[in-house]
Amino acid sequence: MASQASYEALEPATLGARLRDVPGLAERVGGAPETWQVREVGDGNLNLVFIIEGPAGQVVVKQALPYVRLVGDSWPLPLYRAFYEFHALDRQARRDPGAVPEIFHFDEAQALIVMEYLSPHRILRHKLIAGERVEGLAARIGAFCARTAFRGSELSMASAEKKADVALFAGNVEIPAITEDLVFTDPYYAAEKNHHTPGLDAVVARLREHVALKARVQRMLMRFASNTETLLHGDLHSGSIMATADAVRVIDPEFAQYGPMGFDIGMLTANYLMSYFSQPGHRGADLDSYQEWLLEVIEGTFAAFETEFARLWDTERTGMLYPRCLFEAQGHGSAPARAALLREVWQDALTVCGIEMHRRVLSLAHNADFESIADPALRAPLEARNLMMGRELILGAETIPDAVALCAMARRYNGACVT
């Protein structure tokens, strides 16, 4: 895997010369490398991202940095995360063709990936803040979550193949450790890198003093760290989806690891809910209709997940789990077993959802849904609703029957006065 011995961070002025010999790149971009237009566009927390443009087309180049870009070189980070991102993208492309950008080149020593330039796609989070709708969003992402969850598990994979893949991704140590700290632990005590909006102190104190809440979060952390049900994206949120008005692609799986099936869809749902609660800071007359559309996306995503999961259960259940010899071959239906499994996935998803709703307000890496609301006096009450709904989800995941009830809960908290 990549080490820093030969590694050199890319720069716009020298990028063309450094990549001129990449097979097929010159043909895709066109023209001489010295004439390529290069611009740095990364706005994430970790990496360098460039667009290379020439007369024949454009590509994206993503390079890992040896530290957390959001913080600086005081927080070192391994370059090998590009290795795991490449392998995760490869698996996602095979398990759900067309869901992720096409990969053209991977340079392990330089921790860089050359991939398809998505246009006119924009980051979904930005579109939601702007009040834009994406036709088919729920169906596409719900299917993605189901296909990657099912096909990355021993419901579908041969046991030896899956165990070998678990062993491969188990080497991605430092990146999941960020999730273990920033998501599951730091929000619930006064961690050094935490920060939150003034005006939330009372709500934050209530969360941190709730022993049963923290115990539930830690139990979910135990499942996250020790459960290898399927290969996760690991950081699936509205900032890791790119969209047009009617098409979506999933990007940035560098936090990939094996974990519980409900993790990805739970994290994504939290980000939809945070978009929902933040909308009074962004919308005017169309506030109600846009918030309702967001709830429709949540309901539709879970519906698409369950529908596709059931289809795969019936057509691709070839692994060691729930084998047909125990069910269909003996004249037994397997639908009740599938329903019980999906119920466990649902409860994990709700718990993860609540935890993610907390960490994005209290931990290091906040999101723009709330952060772009300039007035803290407006922002704080919206974040408080989000925090308290997250608390209810963590404590009562087993009492919420379905996505309709989840969205009804969101409506109840929306407009509530939380102190």
URQUINOR-V128670 format. One line per field, one symbol per residue. ss: DSSP state (H for helix, E for strand, C for the rest). phi: phi as a letter, one per 20 degrees, with the letter a starting at -180 (. if undefined). psi: psi as a letter, one per 40 degrees, with the letter a starting at -180 (. if undefined). A space follows every 50 residues. Layout:
ss = ???
phi = ???
psi = ???
This chain:
ss = CCCCCCCCCCCHHHHHHHHCCCCCHHHHHCCCHHHCEEEECCCCCCEEEE EEECCCCEEEEEEECCEECCCEEEEECCCCHHHHHHHHHHHHHHHCCCCE CCEEEEECCCCEEEEECCCCCEEHHHHHHCCCCCCCHHHHHHHHHHHHHH HCCCCCCCHHHHHHHHHHHCCCHHHHHHHHHHCCCHHHCCCCCCCCCCCC HHHHHHHHCCHHHHHHHHHHHHHHHHCCCEEECCCCCCCCEEECCCCEEE CCCCCCEEECCCHHHHHHHHHHHHHHHHHHHCCCCCHHHHHHHHHHHHHH HHHHHHHHHHHHHHHCCCCCCCCHHHCHHHCCCCHHHHHHHHHHHHHHHH HHHHHHHHHHHHCCCCCHHHHCCCCHHHHHHHHHHHHHHHHHHHHHHHHC CCHHHHHHHHHHHCCCCCC
phi = .fcefdfbffcgfdfgffdfefgnffffenmegfefeccecfceeccecc ddcbferccdddcfeeafffdoffcfbffffffffgffffffffebgnec ffedacdffelccdbgeebefcgggffffenedcfmgffffffgffffff fedefdffgffffffgfffffeeffgfffgefeecgfdbefgefabfgod gfffffffeefffffffffffffffdedgbfefnbebfedcdbdfbbccd cmefegaeafgefffffffgfffffgfeggecddfegfffffffffffff ffffgfffffffgfdcedeeelfffecgfdndfdgfffffffffffffff fggfffffffddefefdfgeffefeffefgffffggfffggffffcgfee faffffffffffffnfedc
psi = ihiedeihiiiddeddddedehhedddddiiideeihhiheheaedihhi hhhadeaiihhhhiifihdddaeegiiieedddddddddddddddghedi ihhdihhddefihhihhhhfiihddddddefiihhedddddddddddddd eeieddiiddddddddddeeegdddddddddddeddeeigideiiihhee dddddddeegdddddddddddddddehfdihidefhaeefhiiadfiiih iffeehihaidedddddddddddddddeddedibdedddddddddddddd dddddddddddddddfgeaehfiddecddeehiedddddddddddddddd dddddddddeddadgiiedddehdhddddddddddddddddddddfdeeh dadddddddddddheihh.
